[in-house]
């Protein structure tokens, strides 16, 4: 998980996420979105929250996004209202201490202001704005502690929690051929063809679809979903509004990213190339009639209403063996050379790890391969950030006989690379104590989250909430 993703998760702490930015509110009542206990929340604030929620989720929520943002605005206002009545405040010092103790803003265990500003700037956060988000996170913790002082965590709780949520960190070296280490020239390829005619022909026959295709189109689309058995006039109206925006000059991919209710929205509505028989009939018939860069009229399918634009077309072709023989042979020869290279590399590694104790010592023997580090490797997940998935490796990392600061005398195959790992988990008394407190904090955060979820449900039930029906206009 990258530092940026962790930042997002930090902002989402306690399940409430962050608060919206305060802005200069307009007095035009048509711009307010929602009224909570007679306090108006305006469209500017809604738009800011929508941006934040979209970033936090890191995915498109389609038609549910607006409802989700409204829920966050309601939760935020109910929290602030209760805190004000209870005279709960958060000081600047408390905010600064919290930020400085977030390890993703630290280098070598110390808060790094430059790193901190760089990370929040990557998401267009000003420091003042980010501090306001943190202030409300801390405020919620105070509300939870006030309402439920019994939210303590026992040693037994920590033991059970740690068994399922243990984390470790590693240093590792990944071994694979560099770009210039697997090369073939024309002479080698032609010699390979002479010796492997039958093998190349068999490959061609087996993968014939790779060397031929029917007429294809490359398309992007926008989808507004409809519900079976319900009036779809609103969806039709919406898709026509989007079409008008595009006709007037809006970029199709940008409209798709912003409004489409299909997972392809995150790629600007791109569907790639497809031939006939791959899409539902009404969609396919329209797509193959369109000219390149022509935007279709609304197309109705069982999924809803679509707008389609064709970005390219490819005519059918059917390659003969003689046309692709060289490229097939080249690929096969490269694979053969890579296989031999990896065998030799594996043998070298087996010899070298017998001679060394630490990853830095191995690095001295094989300096062209870098040492990398990864934190927060979880016992219940086989995926290691920047490395890949390996069930065997993760299981080995949490074995009792694994020593911190020493390499595991084993070579792991992760993806197409060979990997040697050193455990960097601090198993000293001080390290275990720090880990225990870290689990205590996480477990308390979970308990607060569950409690606050219930509390918000009750508060929402008793609140006077009015949504402006024109808030999206």
N, C-alpha and C positions, 0 to 999 in steps of 0.2 A: 504494500500500500504506500503510495507516495506521500510526501509531506503535505501536498495540496489536498489529497483525499482525507488525510487525517485532520487537517484544518476544518474541512467541511463537517466531519464527524464531531469535532469539538464544538462547532457551532450548533450541532443538532443534539447536544447533551440533554439528558433528562427527557427526551422524546418531544420537547416543545419546540425545538429549533430556536431561531433567533427572532428578534423583534424588527419591525419595520422602521425605516428612517423617518424622523420627524421632518416635516416639510412645511412651507408656508401654505396654509389651507386657503382655498378659494371660498368665497361666500356664495357661490353659485350652487344652489341645492341640488341641481341636476348632476353635479360632480361627486356628491357623496355616495359611498358604496353601501355602508351599513351603519345602523345606529344601535349602540349597545348601552342600555340604561341611560338613554337620552344624550349620549355622547356620540357625535358623528365622526366616522372614519372616512377620509376622503380618498378619491381615486388615485391621487399621487402616492398616498401611503400604500394603497392596494398594489399599485404597479411596482413599487419598490419591494414589497413582500413577495410578489410574484417572481421577480428577478431572483431574489434570494432563495426561495423555495426551489425554483428550477435548477439553480446551481447546486444546491444541497443534494437534491435527489439524483443529479447527474444522469437524468433520463427524461424522456417526454412522457407526461402523464395523460396526454390526450385530453378528452372531454372532462376528466376529473380534476384537472389542475385548478380551475377557477374555484371549485368547491373546497379544495384542499387549502388554497390561499385564504379563503374566507374563514375557514376553521382556525387557521393560525392567527388571523387578526382578532377573532373573538377570544381565543385563549390568551393572547397578549393583553388585551384590554381588561379582561377579568382579573388577570394576575396583577396588573398595575393598580387597578381599582382596590383590590383587597390589601395590597401592600401599603397603599396610601392610608387606608382606614386603620391599619394596624401599626402605623408609624414606623414601618420598616424601611431602612435606607442602606445603600451600599456606598462606601467611601472610595475616593480615587485611589487611595493606598491599597485597598482590598482588590480593586480591579487590576492595578499594576502588579501586585504580588501574584495574582492568578495567572496573568499573561506570562510573567517571567518564569513561572514554574511549568509552563507547557513545554515538554521536551522537544517538540518540533520547531520551537523558536530558539533552540539552544545549539551551541557548538561546543563539544568537549565538556558538556555538563554545565555550561554557563550561558545565560541569556545573551543572544546576539541581536542587537537592535536593528542592524542592517538586514539580517535575514528575516526578522519579523516584519519589517516594513515591506520588503520585497515580496513576501508571501501574500500579505493582505492586499498589496497593490495589484498582484496578478488577478485578483477577483474584483478590482475596481473599488476596494474598500479604502476610505480615508481612515486614518488612525482614530479620529474622534468618533467616527461611525462604528468602527469595530469595537471600541471600548464601550460604547453604548450597548452593543450586543452582549458583551461579557457581563456588564453590569446587571442586565436582566436575567442572565443565567444564574448569577450569584443571588439575585433577589429571589428567584424561584426556590433556591435551596433554603433561603431563610424562611420563606413562606412554608415550605414543607417541614422544616424543623420546628416551626411554631405550631403548626397544626398537628404534627405527629412526632413528638419528642421521643417516642419509643422506637424510632427507626435506627436502632443500633445494630452492630454486626459483631457476632461472637467469634471466638477462635474456631469453634466447630463449623460455623458458617463458612469461614475463610478456607478451612481444610477441604470442605466439600466443593466449594467454588473453584479452588485452585486445581483440584484433580481434573476438572473439566476445562479449565481455562489457562493452564500453564503456558508461559511464553518463554522463548529463548532467543538468543541472537548468535549469529555466526560470522566468521570470516571464511571466504571461499575463493577458490580459483577455478575458472571454467576453461576447459581446453577444447579447442575446435580448430579446423584449418583456417588460417587467415586468407584473405581474398587472393593473394598472389601465390598461395601454396598449392593450389590445384589448377594447373594449367594444361591445356592440350593444344598441339599445333595441327595444321592441316595434314602433314605427313603422317602423324600418329593416327588421326581419324581415318584417313584413307587405308592405312594398313589394317586398322580395326575392322573396317567394312569388308576387306578381302577375307579376313579370317572368321567373320561372324555374320555372313550373309543370312543364314537361316535364322539366327537369333534375332536379327534386326527385323526380318520379315514377320516373324511371330509377334514381335512387339507391335509392329504396325497393324497387323490384323486384330490383335487384342484391344488396341486403343484407337481403332479406326475413327470413332466419333470425335476424337481429339483433332483429327486432321480433315474433318469435313463438317459442314453444318448446312441447315436449310436457311432460307431468308430469315434475317433477324432484324429486330429494331431495338434501339436503346431508348429507354423511356424514364421520365420522372412523373410522379403523380401526386395529387392531393386528394385525401379522403375525408369526407364528413360522414360520420356513421349515422345509420338509421336503425330504429328498433322495429322488429317484425310485429305487425298488427297495430302499429301506432301511426298517427299522422306524421308524414315526413316532409310537410311543407316548409318547416323551419330549416331543415337540412338543405332543401333545394334552394331556399332563399339565401342561405349562408354560402353555398357553393357558387351561386351566381354573383354574390357580392365579391367573393375572392377572384372570380374570373374577370370581373370588371376592373379590379385593382391591377391585374396582370396586363389586361388589354391597354390600360392607361400608362403602363410603363414599369410597374413593379416587377422585380425579378422573381421568376417562378420558384426557384429553389429557396429563396428567402421566405416567400409566402408559405411554401410547404413546411419549412422548418418551424415557422411560427404557429401555423393553424392546422396542419394536417393531423388527423387522428389515427394515422397508421405508424407502426414502428419505424418505417422508412423516413419519417419526418426528420430524424436526427442526421440523415444523409441528404437533406434537401429533397426528399421524395424519390431519390434515385433507386431504380429497380434493376439497373444493369441491362444486358442484352437478353432477349428471349425470342424463341421461335414460336410458331403456331402450335397450339395444344398445351401451352404452359400456363395460360391465364384463363380466367372465366370468360365465357363466350362474348358477352357485350363489350367487355374491356378489350379483348383481343381484336375483335372486328373493327373497333374504332381505331385502335393503335396502328394497325397495318394500313389503314386508309389515310392517315395523317401524313402531311409533308413534314420534313425536318423543321423544327422550331415553330410548328403550328400548334396552337392551343385548342384542345377539343371543347365542344360544348359539354355540359354535365352528362355523365354516363352513369346510369343506374345499374348496380349489381346487387347481389344479396348482402353485400357488406355496407352499402350506402351509395353516396354520390361521389363520383370521381371527376377530376380534371386531369387530362393527360397531355404531356408535351413529348414529342419525339426529338431526341437530341442527336441521333445518328441512325444510319441504316447500313446493314451488311448484306451483300448479295450471297446467295448460296454458293458453296464451292465444295469440291470433292477432290482432294489431293491424291496424286498417284505416289507410289512408293519411291520412285526415282526422284520426285520433287522434295521429299522430306528425309531421304535416307541419310544424308550427311548430318542433319541436326539431331536425328535419333541416335546415330552412332556417337556423336559428340557428347550428348547427355549421358549415354551409357558408359562411355569411357571415363567421363568425369566422376560418375558414381563409383566406378571400379577403383579409380585412383584414390578417391576419398575414403573408401572402405579400407584400402591398404594403409593409407596415412593414419587412420584412426587405430588400426591394429598396432602399428609401430609406436604411436603416441601412448597407447594403453600400456605397452610393454615398458616404455621409458618411465612412465608414471609409477608402475609397480616397483621398479628398481629404486626410484628416487624417494618414494614415501617410506621405504625401509631405512633410509639414511637420515631422515629428519624427524624432528619432534613437533615443530610449529609450522604454521603456514608461511611465516616470513622466511624461514630457512628453505622451504620448498621454492619460494619465490626467487631466492638467490640462485638456485640451480636452474630455474626456468624463467628468467626475467622478462621475456617478451609477453608473458601472460600476467594480467593484473590481479591484485588481491582486492576483492570487494567485500562489503559488509552488509548484513541485513538484520534489522531488529524486528521484534514483535512477531516471530514465527510461532504460530499457535498449535497446541497439541491436537486440537480437533479439526485442523485443516491441513491438507496435504499440498497446498499451493504455497510456494515461496516467491515473494515479490522479486521481480527482475531475474528470476532463475527458472521457474516453471514448477510443474507438479511432480512429486516423487513421494509415494507412500512409504517406501523403504527408508529413504533419507530422514523424513520427519520422525518416523518411529524410532530410528536409531538415536536421534538427537535427545530424546527424552528417556533413554535408558539410564539406569542408576550408575553404571560403570563408566559413563562418558565423562572424561576429565576436562575441566575448563582450561582453555589456553593450549590445548593439544589437538593435533589433527586426528581424525578418525582414520585408522589404517585400512581404508576401503575406498575403492573408486566407484562413484555412482554414475549411472547413465541417466541424464535428465534431458529430455528432448533429443536433439542430435549431438549433444555435447557430453564430455566427460567432466566430472566435478569432484574436487577434493575439498573437504570441509573441516574447519576447526570450530569447536564449540567455544563461545565467548560468554556463556552464562556465568554470572558471579555466584559461586557456590560457597563463599565465605559466610561467616555468621552475620557480618554486616550486610552482605548482599541478600541473604535470605530474609533479614529483617526488613530491608527496603522493599523486596518483592511482596512480603506479607502485607505491608502497609499499602502498597499499590493495589493489591487485591481487595483490601478492606475498603479503600476509597471507591473502587469500581462497583463493589457489591452494594455499598450504600447508595451510589448513584442509581443503580437498578431499582432498589427499594423505593427511593424517592420518585423515580419515574413511574412505577406502578401506582404509588399512592396518589401522585398528582394527576394521573390519568383519570382515576376515579373521582377525585375532587373536582376536576374541570367538568366532568359529566354532570355532576350535581349542580355546580354553579351555572352551567349553561341552561339547565332545565329551569332554573329559577330566574334567569335574566330576561330582560325585555329586549328582544333582538328584532330589528326590522331591516330587511335588505331592500335597497333601492332597486326596483325592477329595471331601471334604465342605466345601471352602473357601468355597463359595457359599451354604452353608446357614445 
